[in-house]
């Protein structure tokens, strides 16, 4: 506590000038764990689907299509996000003393956004083809909701007390506390901060908060640009990727958590640079495709009727044959009736009744 002046009063003054961290990220209802990170991910997905649906319908799409796409995209995206995280940080799970099964513990945090986007796009592509709609138009509708969902997900990092930067004396510095987990001393993520004992670097840069604010700004910018310029053919999504990576690059360099490096830069910094360039190139090239997609191209096609079975076809064929046979008879009767109405040259014979 010497950094804070060694007294209770000065420590309180510093505390009032910083952002406190939650004392835990997991609560229990009996034997059921309620994890803040998982709740934030779920809320983010709901917001993305809700907003994406509204934008899709406003652009002329069929109501309910986004939910159908989400059924494919969300599971694919969660798997892809986890795979990206595990592949880029294998030392967290596969080195000596680590538990490889924790690679499946998605509720403890660890989702790579670009793995989620890449594999989620595969799921969305499958759904879009089934519905007969263009994937770029769907991506444009979903883009603002996706980046807002990312912002909500960063709140989960706050509860997990992770993804922060170096020490800072700025008034918005984040206090981080030592957490204790008597049942599993090595698993501090599920621990509780008793006594609010600051960690040595506390307070630190809340880089997750920087990214949260940046993401909300990106959402506002792409919505404004979409309304003003009537963007289409995936250009809204490209603008989202460019805007997000522009911020993620410098925020990533502020983080102090363990990460792999290539040529002195964190892997996610290189990913941000490459995706930024790719997004800008796509944005320019897609602009040559002309105005936004026509609303009629966004209507979901209904599923084709199922073919009849051989038994059903065998039952209907005699009925069709009988109907075809009746048609000539009906034509002859009509012709005879027409001939009876015309006057004949011969005198009419008296009617006779059948006995």
N, C-alpha and C positions, 0 to 999 in steps of 0.2 A: 504493500500500500504506500510505499515511500514516494512513488511517482505522483500520488495525489496529495502529498503534503503531510501524510502520516496522521491525520486526524479525521474524526468522524464528520466534522462539519465540512471540511474541504472535499471529502469523498462524496458527500451528499450533493455538494455544489456541482461536482463533475457529473454525477449521475443525472442531475436535472438538465445538464447541457448535452446529453447524449440520448440515443435511442436504446431502450432496454430490450434484451432478448427474452422470449418466452422461457419459462423454466423447464418446459418439456415439449415434445412433439407428438406424444402418444398418450392417450387416455384409455381406460379400460372400463367397459360395462360388463362386469362379471369376468368371464374368461375371453370376452370379445375385445380385441384392441381396436381403438378408433384413432386412425393416423391422420394427422393434419395434412401431410403431403398427399396422401391418396384422396382425401376430400377435395383438395384444391384441384387435382387433376380431373376429378369427376365433374366438379363445377365448371371448370374450363371447357370440358368437352360439351357439356350442356349448353353453355353460352355460345360456343362456336356453331353448334347445330341450329340453335334457335335463330341466331343472327343470319347464318348462311341461308336458312330456309326463307326468311323474310326477303333477303336480297335476291334469291333465286326467283321467287314468285314475282317480285317487282320487275325483274328483267324479262319476264314472260314465260318462265318455266312452270312446270306442273307442280302443284302443291303436293308435298309429301316426298318429293324426289330426294331431297337432301337427307332425310332420315334413312331412306333406302340405301343411299350411298354410304352413309355413316356406318351402317351395319357391316359393311365390308372394310371401310377405310380405318375405323377406330381400332379393331383388333390387329390389323396389319401394322398400323402406326405404333401401337404399344410394343409389339414384338420388334419392329425395326428400331425404335428408340432405345430399347434395352440392348439389342445387339450392338448398336453403334457404341454405346457406353462401355460395354464389356470388351469389345474389340479394341477400343482406343485406350482403355485403362485396365489391361488384363492383370497387372500386378496387384490389383485390389482383391482378386479372387483366386488366382492360380499360383501365387508364390508361397514360399514356406511359411507355415503358420496361419494361412488364410483358408477359409472354408469355400470350396468351389461351388457348393450348393447355394451360397448367397448370391450367386449370379442370377438366380431366379427370383430373389427377394425384391421385386420391383417396388413394393410398398415402402422400402427403406430409402427410396430415392435413387436417382441415377437413370435418366432418360436423355439420350442424345437427340436433339431436335432434328438434326438432318437425317438420322436414321428413321425417325418417325415420319418425316415428310416424304422420304424416298419410298419406303415400303408402304406408307399410307397412300401414296399416289398410285401404287400398283393395285391396292384394293379398290381405290376410287375408279381406276381405269376399268377394272372388271365390272363394277356396278354400272358405270356409264355406258359401256358397250351393251350390257343387258337391257338398259333402258333406251338405247339409241340416241344418246345425247352427247355433245362434244365435251371432252374432259377440260380443255382450256376455259370454256365458259363456266363450268362448275368450279374450277379453281379460282376464277375471278370472284365468284359469289362468296366463296369460303374464306378468302385471304384475310379480310379484317378480323373475322371471328377467330381465325387461327392465331394471329399475333396477340389478340386480347387473351386467348386461352393460355398462351405462353406467359403473359403478364400475371395471370392468376396463379399459374403454377409456381412462379417465383415466390409467392407468399408461403408456399410449402417449404421452400428452402429457408425461409426466415424461421419457421418453427423447428426445422431440423438443425438450425444453427450451422449453416454450411454456405459455401460459395461467397466468401467475403474476401476483402483485400487486406492490405497492410495497415499498420497502426496509423492513426490520424488524430489530430487535435481539433478537427472541424466540429462545429456544434451538432452536426447530424451523424457523428460517429456512432458506431454500433457497439454496445457493450456485449461481450460474449463471456459466458460463465462456464465454470467447470461443472460437468454433469457426472452423476454417480449412478451406477447400475450394479447393485450388490449381487444380483443373480447372474450377471454376465459382465464382469468388469471391462472386457475388451469391447463390448457393444455399447458405447456411450451414446450412440444415436437414439437408443431407447431409454436413456438415462434421464435423471431429474436433477436440476440445478438446485441443490439445497444450500441455503446460506448465501447464494449469489456471489460466489467467489470468482472474481474476474480472472480470465486467462492472461498470460504474460503480455500479449500484444494488444489487449483491450484498452481503449475502444479502437475499432477498425473501420475501414471503408465498407459500407453496406453495398457491395457491388450487385447483389441480387436486386436491391432497390433501384439502383441506377438502371439496370436492364428493364425492370418493371416499368419505370417512367418512360424510358426510351420506346418500349413496345407500344405503349398507349399513344405516344406521339406518332409513331409509324402508322398505327391504325387510323388516326385522325387524318394524316397526310394522304393515305391511299384512298380513303373515302372521299376526301375533297377532290383529289385528282380524278377519281372515277366519275364523280358527278359533273365536274367541269368539262372534261375532255371525252366523256362517253367511251372509256377504254374497253377493249374487248380482246378476244383471241389470246387470253392468258397474260395480258400486259399488267393487269392489277396484281396478279400473283407475282410476276417478275418484279414489280415495284416493291412489293412486300419483301421479297428475298433480298433485293438490293438495300433497302432501308434497314432491315434487321441486321444484315451482316455488317453494314457500315458501323453500326453501334456495337455489335457483339465483338468486333475486332479489338477496339480500344478498351472495352470493359473487360474482355478476357485477359488482356495483358496486365490488368490491375489485380487479378485474383492471385491468391497465394496457396490455393489448394494444390495437391499433387497432380501433375499432368506430364504426359510425355512431350518431348520437344523434338523438332526437326530443324536443323540449322539455326538453333537458338530461339526458335519461336514455338509456342505451344501448338499442338496439333489443331486445335479449334481455331486458332488465328489463321493458319494456312487454309483451313476449310472455308473460313469467312472470306478470305481474299479471293480464292478461286470461285466461290459461288457468287460473290459480288460481280466479278467480271462476266461470268456466264449469264447472270440476270440482266446486266446492262446490254449485252449483245442480243439476248433474246427479245428484250423490250424494243430495241431498235428494229430488229428484223420482223417482229410481229406487227409493227406499225405499218408495214407494207401490205398487209392483208386487207386493208380497208377498214370501214367502220365496224362498229360492234355487231356481233351476231344478231340476225333477225330473230324476233321473238318466236316465230313459228318453228325455228330450228331447235328450240329448247324444250318443246313439248315431248314428254316421254311417250314412246311408242308402246301400245298395249301388247301383251304377250300373244303370239300366234295361237290359234285354236289347236287343241290337241287332235292328232289324227285319229280316225275311227279304228277300232280294233277289227280284226278279220271277222269276228262273230257279228258285230254291229253292222258291218258292210254286207254280210250275207243276208241279214234280216231286212235291210232296207232295199236291196236290189230287186226282189220280187215285187215290192210295193211300187217302186218306180216303174217297173215293166208293166204292171197293171194300169197305172195312170197313163202311160204312153199308149197303151192299147185302147183306152177309152176315148182318147182324143179324136181319132178318125170316125168312130161311131157318132160322137157328138157332132162332128162336122156334117156327116150325112143326114142326121136328123134335122139339123138346121137348114140344110139345102132343101130337103123335102118339104119342110114347113114353108119355106119361101116359095116353092113351086105351087103349093096348094093355094097360096094367097093370090096368085095371078089368074086372071080369067081364062077359061078354056074355050076353044072353038066349038066343042061338042056340047049339046044341051046336058044340063045336070040330070042325073038319074035320081029317082026318088030314093030317100033313105030307107034302109031296111034295118030292123033290129034283130039282133041275134036271139035265137030261141034258147 
